[in-house]
Amino acid sequence: MDLEIFSPVHPWQHPVFAAQGLNVFIKRDDLIHPLISGNKWRKLKYVLQHARAQRKNHLVTFGGAYSNHLLATAAAAARFGFKATGIVRGEAVSNDTLFLCRLHGMNLIFVDRDSYRNKLKLFQEHFWHDEQAYFIDEGGASPLAIQGCSELVAELPQTYHHLFCACGTGTTAAGIITGLQQHHLPTHMHAVPVLKNGDFMRQEINAYLTTPADYTLHTDSHFGGYAKTTPELLQFIQQFTASTGILIEPIYTGKMLYALLQLAQQQYFAAGSQILAIHSGGIWGLLGMKDKFTLNS
Ligand SMILES: *Cc1c(COP(=O)(O)O)cnc(C)c1O
């Protein structure tokens, strides 16, 4: 049970980088799979292997109505022959993400926000009679997910001075830091929380690390909070896509890449720096936000 990892590293050219002698690259984890995208496959890989080893054939997981993790789990379940249930926060809605979940055979259960807080309780209530049911936490967060994300580091074609990734739960960042430690690399990690008051992310990340690490959290790049946008962010995404041919979305990768560009504008990096940003996928989220864009005809 595996996906072949196709995640090439592409240069990101920009006049600001050229002017400062920066070499910036993007690792295309978004190309791993159209729906089991980027970090979501890395996070699920060992979780699914564990489920299979435990002879559980029914994946039960959690997310909001636009959750990339729900969609990735639905697609991975279909791909590898599991049944899947998604427990969705909030009243019943339909959107592109949930449509694709259902298309892959995922069964959806909508629960109110209060009940949603206690996920183990929901799992037990709904599936106490189902011996095949296997609990996967919201966002796929778990120590097995750390292991999966750490493997990204072994794929890197060179050593970078700086490595950037977007953070929701911090699992991906913690996994990459773990990988950098395992390979004794000097690369400095930059994690960009996409939610407001992202300082808490440091505890989340540190809780996963077996050895303390020195990394930077950029907590001012949330653009007002989770899934919030500004005209500047949307304009950046439009220009980025039109000038690179790479799709990004405003929830995760758009904010992280914008943060990187802004730091370069502030001359944060030394000339000659080699910088890598992880494209963690999630581009279906772009369609859910298409009405926010005002594009020229
Ligand atoms: C889920 C997701 C993230 C956040 O990953 P965490 O491990 O929760 O920090 C980042 N980028 C994209 C595109 C995602 O879908």
The ligand as an SDF file (V2000), in Angstrom:
LIG
                    3D

 15 15  0  0  0  0  0  0  0  0999 V2000
   -3.6850   20.3860    5.8760 C   0  0  0  0  0  0  0  0  0  0  0  0
   -2.7890   21.3090    5.1370 C   0  0  0  0  0  0  0  0  0  0  0  0
   -1.7140   21.9660    5.7550 C   0  0  0  0  0  0  0  0  0  0  0  0
   -1.4830   21.9090    7.2350 C   0  0  0  0  0  0  0  0  0  0  0  0
   -0.7400   20.8120    7.6420 O   0  0  0  0  0  0  0  0  0  0  0  0
   -0.5140   20.5340    9.1990 P   0  0  0  0  0  0  0  0  0  0  0  0
    0.2490   19.2790    9.2370 O   0  0  0  0  0  0  0  0  0  0  0  0
   -1.8760   20.3770    9.8090 O   0  0  0  0  0  0  0  0  0  0  0  0
    0.1860   21.6920    9.7900 O   0  0  0  0  0  0  0  0  0  0  0  0
   -0.8790   22.7360    4.9610 C   0  0  0  0  0  0  0  0  0  0  0  0
   -1.1150   22.8890    3.6500 N   0  0  0  0  0  0  0  0  0  0  0  0
   -2.1500   22.2990    3.0300 C   0  0  0  0  0  0  0  0  0  0  0  0
   -2.3710   22.5530    1.5850 C   0  0  0  0  0  0  0  0  0  0  0  0
   -3.0390   21.5000    3.7410 C   0  0  0  0  0  0  0  0  0  0  0  0
   -4.0790   20.9270    3.1200 O   0  0  0  0  0  0  0  0  0  0  0  0
  1  2  1  0
  2  3  1  0
  2 14  2  0
  3  4  1  0
  3 10  2  0
  4  5  1  0
  5  6  1  0
  6  7  2  0
  6  8  1  0
  6  9  1  0
 10 11  1  0
 11 12  2  0
 12 13  1  0
 12 14  1  0
 14 15  1  0
M  END
$$$$
